Amino acid sequence: RELTRRGVVFALARVKQDLLDDLEAYGLVESVGRELIFPTLPTAVAAYREWCRTR
């Protein structure tokens, strides 16, 4: 919430299944936002570029 208030977008890249499982177990997927968790760096970069394009 603090990051959002300051205009910071937090995202995760290169998230493997075991980390995703842990994030889900602790309820952090919803905190981060499933749409901001990426399995690879290229998918994160592509999403960022699309986000910049549509701003």
N, CA, C and O atoms as a GROMACS GRO file, in nm:
protein
  220
    1ARG      N    1   0.082  -0.119   0.000
    1ARG     CA    2   0.000   0.000   0.000
    1ARG      C    3   0.086   0.125   0.000
    1ARG      O    4   0.055   0.223  -0.068
    2GLU      N    5   0.193   0.122   0.076
    2GLU     CA    6   0.282   0.238   0.080
    2GLU      C    7   0.343   0.265  -0.057
    2GLU      O    8   0.351   0.380  -0.100
    3LEU      N    9   0.385   0.158  -0.125
    3LEU     CA   10   0.443   0.177  -0.258
    3LEU      C   11   0.341   0.235  -0.355
    3LEU      O   12   0.372   0.326  -0.431
    4THR      N   13   0.220   0.183  -0.350
    4THR     CA   14   0.114   0.233  -0.438
    4THR      C   15   0.086   0.380  -0.410
    4THR      O   16   0.070   0.459  -0.503
    5ARG      N   17   0.082   0.416  -0.284
    5ARG     CA   18   0.058   0.555  -0.246
    5ARG      C   19   0.165   0.647  -0.304
    5ARG      O   20   0.139   0.762  -0.338
    6ARG      N   21   0.286   0.595  -0.314
    6ARG     CA   22   0.397   0.674  -0.366
    6ARG      C   23   0.412   0.665  -0.518
    6ARG      O   24   0.502   0.725  -0.576
    7GLY      N   25   0.323   0.589  -0.581
    7GLY     CA   26   0.327   0.576  -0.726
    7GLY      C   27   0.426   0.473  -0.776
    7GLY      O   28   0.464   0.474  -0.893
    8VAL      N   29   0.467   0.382  -0.688
    8VAL     CA   30   0.563   0.278  -0.724
    8VAL      C   31   0.487   0.150  -0.759
    8VAL      O   32   0.398   0.108  -0.685
    9VAL      N   33   0.522   0.089  -0.871
    9VAL     CA   34   0.464  -0.039  -0.910
    9VAL      C   35   0.566  -0.147  -0.882
    9VAL      O   36   0.678  -0.143  -0.934
   10PHE      N   37   0.529  -0.244  -0.799
   10PHE     CA   38   0.616  -0.355  -0.762
   10PHE      C   39   0.576  -0.476  -0.844
   10PHE      O   40   0.458  -0.514  -0.846
   11ALA      N   41   0.672  -0.538  -0.911
   11ALA     CA   42   0.646  -0.658  -0.990
   11ALA      C   43   0.759  -0.757  -0.966
   11ALA      O   44   0.867  -0.721  -0.922
   12LEU      N   45   0.731  -0.882  -0.997
   12LEU     CA   46   0.830  -0.989  -0.983
   12LEU      C   47   0.851  -1.057  -1.117
   12LEU      O   48   0.755  -1.086  -1.188
   13ALA      N   49   0.976  -1.084  -1.150
   13ALA     CA   50   1.010  -1.155  -1.274
   13ALA      C   51   1.091  -1.279  -1.239
   13ALA      O   52   1.152  -1.288  -1.133
   14ARG      N   53   1.089  -1.374  -1.330
   14ARG     CA   54   1.160  -1.502  -1.315
   14ARG      C   55   1.109  -1.580  -1.194
   14ARG      O   56   1.186  -1.640  -1.120
   15VAL      N   57   0.978  -1.577  -1.176
   15VAL     CA   58   0.915  -1.646  -1.064
   15VAL      C   59   0.889  -1.791  -1.104
   15VAL      O   60   0.808  -1.820  -1.191
   16LYS      N   61   0.960  -1.880  -1.039
   16LYS     CA   62   0.943  -2.023  -1.064
   16LYS      C   63   0.825  -2.075  -0.982
   16LYS      O   64   0.777  -2.009  -0.890
   17GLN      N   65   0.780  -2.195  -1.016
   17GLN     CA   66   0.660  -2.250  -0.953
   17GLN      C   67   0.673  -2.264  -0.802
   17GLN      O   68   0.577  -2.237  -0.730
   18ASP      N   69   0.790  -2.304  -0.752
   18ASP     CA   70   0.804  -2.321  -0.607
   18ASP      C   71   0.790  -2.187  -0.534
   18ASP      O   72   0.732  -2.182  -0.426
   19LEU      N   73   0.842  -2.080  -0.591
   19LEU     CA   74   0.824  -1.948  -0.531
   19LEU      C   75   0.679  -1.904  -0.541
   19LEU      O   76   0.624  -1.850  -0.445
   20LEU      N   77   0.617  -1.927  -0.655
   20LEU     CA   78   0.476  -1.892  -0.671
   20LEU      C   79   0.390  -1.966  -0.569
   20LEU      O   80   0.298  -1.908  -0.512
   21ASP      N   81   0.421  -2.093  -0.546
   21ASP     CA   82   0.348  -2.170  -0.445
   21ASP      C   83   0.362  -2.107  -0.307
   21ASP      O   84   0.264  -2.096  -0.233
   22ASP      N   85   0.483  -2.064  -0.272
   22ASP     CA   86   0.506  -1.999  -0.143
   22ASP      C   87   0.432  -1.865  -0.135
   22ASP      O   88   0.370  -1.835  -0.033
   23LEU      N   89   0.437  -1.788  -0.241
   23LEU     CA   90   0.365  -1.660  -0.242
   23LEU      C   91   0.215  -1.682  -0.223
   23LEU      O   92   0.150  -1.607  -0.151
   24GLU      N   93   0.162  -1.784  -0.288
   24GLU     CA   94   0.020  -1.816  -0.272
   24GLU      C   95  -0.011  -1.862  -0.131
   24GLU      O   96  -0.113  -1.823  -0.073
   25ALA      N   97   0.076  -1.945  -0.074
   25ALA     CA   98   0.054  -1.996   0.062
   25ALA      C   99   0.047  -1.884   0.165
   25ALA      O  100  -0.027  -1.895   0.263
   26TYR      N  101   0.122  -1.779   0.143
   26TYR     CA  102   0.125  -1.668   0.238
   26TYR      C  103   0.033  -1.552   0.199
   26TYR      O  104   0.034  -1.447   0.262
   27GLY      N  105  -0.046  -1.573   0.093
   27GLY     CA  106  -0.140  -1.470   0.052
   27GLY      C  107  -0.077  -1.350  -0.015
   27GLY      O  108  -0.137  -1.243  -0.022
   28LEU      N  109   0.044  -1.367  -0.065
   28LEU     CA  110   0.115  -1.253  -0.124
   28LEU      C  111   0.084  -1.232  -0.271
   28LEU      O  112   0.110  -1.124  -0.325
   29VAL      N  113   0.029  -1.332  -0.336
   29VAL     CA  114  -0.005  -1.316  -0.478
   29VAL      C  115  -0.108  -1.205  -0.493
   29VAL      O  116  -0.097  -1.121  -0.583
   30GLU      N  117  -0.206  -1.204  -0.406
   30GLU     CA  118  -0.308  -1.099  -0.412
   30GLU      C  119  -0.250  -0.964  -0.372
   30GLU      O  120  -0.291  -0.861  -0.426
   31SER      N  121  -0.156  -0.964  -0.279
   31SER     CA  122  -0.093  -0.837  -0.238
   31SER      C  123  -0.013  -0.776  -0.352
   31SER      O  124  -0.021  -0.655  -0.377
   32VAL      N  125   0.064  -0.858  -0.420
   32VAL     CA  126   0.146  -0.809  -0.531
   32VAL      C  127   0.057  -0.783  -0.652
   32VAL      O  128   0.071  -0.681  -0.720
   33GLY      N  129  -0.034  -0.876  -0.678
   33GLY     CA  130  -0.119  -0.871  -0.796
   33GLY      C  131  -0.072  -0.976  -0.895
   33GLY      O  132   0.040  -0.968  -0.946
   34ARG      N  133  -0.157  -1.072  -0.922
   34ARG     CA  134  -0.119  -1.182  -1.012
   34ARG      C  135  -0.071  -1.129  -1.147
   34ARG      O  136   0.015  -1.189  -1.211
   35GLU      N  137  -0.127  -1.016  -1.190
   35GLU     CA  138  -0.089  -0.959  -1.320
   35GLU      C  139   0.050  -0.897  -1.318
   35GLU      O  140   0.101  -0.856  -1.422
   36LEU      N  141   0.112  -0.890  -1.201
   36LEU     CA  142   0.247  -0.834  -1.189
   36LEU      C  143   0.351  -0.939  -1.150
   36LEU      O  144   0.461  -0.905  -1.107
   37ILE      N  145   0.316  -1.065  -1.167
   37ILE     CA  146   0.408  -1.175  -1.140
   37ILE      C  147   0.433  -1.246  -1.272
   37ILE      O  148   0.340  -1.297  -1.335
   38PHE      N  149   0.560  -1.249  -1.314
   38PHE     CA  150   0.594  -1.300  -1.446
   38PHE      C  151   0.690  -1.418  -1.436
   38PHE      O  152   0.781  -1.417  -1.353
   39PRO      N  153   0.671  -1.519  -1.520
   39PRO     CA  154   0.757  -1.638  -1.514
   39PRO      C  155   0.897  -1.614  -1.571
   39PRO      O  156   0.992  -1.684  -1.534
   40THR      N  157   0.909  -1.517  -1.662
   40THR     CA  158   1.039  -1.492  -1.725
   40THR      C  159   1.064  -1.341  -1.732
   40THR      O  160   0.971  -1.261  -1.722
   41LEU      N  161   1.189  -1.305  -1.749
   41LEU     CA  162   1.223  -1.164  -1.766
   41LEU      C  163   1.166  -1.108  -1.896
   41LEU      O  164   1.114  -0.996  -1.896
   42PRO      N  165   1.173  -1.181  -2.008
   42PRO     CA  166   1.113  -1.127  -2.131
   42PRO      C  167   0.963  -1.099  -2.119
   42PRO      O  168   0.915  -1.001  -2.176
   43THR      N  169   0.889  -1.182  -2.047
   43THR     CA  170   0.746  -1.155  -2.032
   43THR      C  171   0.724  -1.031  -1.945
   43THR      O  172   0.630  -0.955  -1.968
   44ALA      N  173   0.809  -1.010  -1.847
   44ALA     CA  174   0.799  -0.890  -1.763
   44ALA      C  175   0.832  -0.766  -1.845
   44ALA      O  176   0.763  -0.665  -1.834
   45VAL      N  177   0.936  -0.773  -1.926
   45VAL     CA  178   0.975  -0.659  -2.009
   45VAL      C  179   0.865  -0.628  -2.110
   45VAL      O  180   0.832  -0.511  -2.132
   46ALA      N  181   0.808  -0.730  -2.171
   46ALA     CA  182   0.700  -0.709  -2.268
   46ALA      C  183   0.580  -0.643  -2.201
   46ALA      O  184   0.518  -0.553  -2.258
   47ALA      N  185   0.546  -0.687  -2.082
   47ALA     CA  186   0.434  -0.627  -2.009
   47ALA      C  187   0.464  -0.482  -1.974
   47ALA      O  188   0.376  -0.396  -1.982
   48TYR      N  189   0.586  -0.454  -1.934
   48TYR     CA  190   0.626  -0.317  -1.903
   48TYR      C  191   0.616  -0.228  -2.026
   48TYR      O  192   0.566  -0.115  -2.019
   49ARG      N  193   0.663  -0.277  -2.138
   49ARG     CA  194   0.657  -0.199  -2.262
   49ARG      C  195   0.512  -0.171  -2.301
   49ARG      O  196   0.479  -0.060  -2.344
   50GLU      N  197   0.428  -0.271  -2.286
   50GLU     CA  198   0.286  -0.253  -2.317
   50GLU      C  199   0.224  -0.152  -2.221
   50GLU      O  200   0.145  -0.067  -2.262
   51TRP      N  201   0.259  -0.160  -2.094
   51TRP     CA  202   0.209  -0.065  -1.993
   51TRP      C  203   0.251   0.077  -2.030
   51TRP      O  204   0.170   0.169  -2.023
   52CYS      N  205   0.376   0.095  -2.070
   52CYS     CA  206   0.425   0.228  -2.109
   52CYS      C  207   0.352   0.279  -2.233
   52CYS      O  208   0.319   0.398  -2.243
   53ARG      N  209   0.327   0.190  -2.326
   53ARG     CA  210   0.260   0.227  -2.451
   53ARG      C  211   0.117   0.274  -2.426
   53ARG      O  212   0.069   0.363  -2.496
   54THR      N  213   0.050   0.217  -2.328
   54THR     CA  214  -0.091   0.249  -2.304
   54THR      C  215  -0.112   0.357  -2.200
   54THR      O  216  -0.225   0.393  -2.170
   55ARG      N  217  -0.005   0.408  -2.145
   55ARG     CA  218  -0.018   0.515  -2.043
   55ARG      C  219  -0.054   0.646  -2.104
   55ARG      O  220  -0.069   0.745  -2.032
   0.00000   0.00000   0.00000
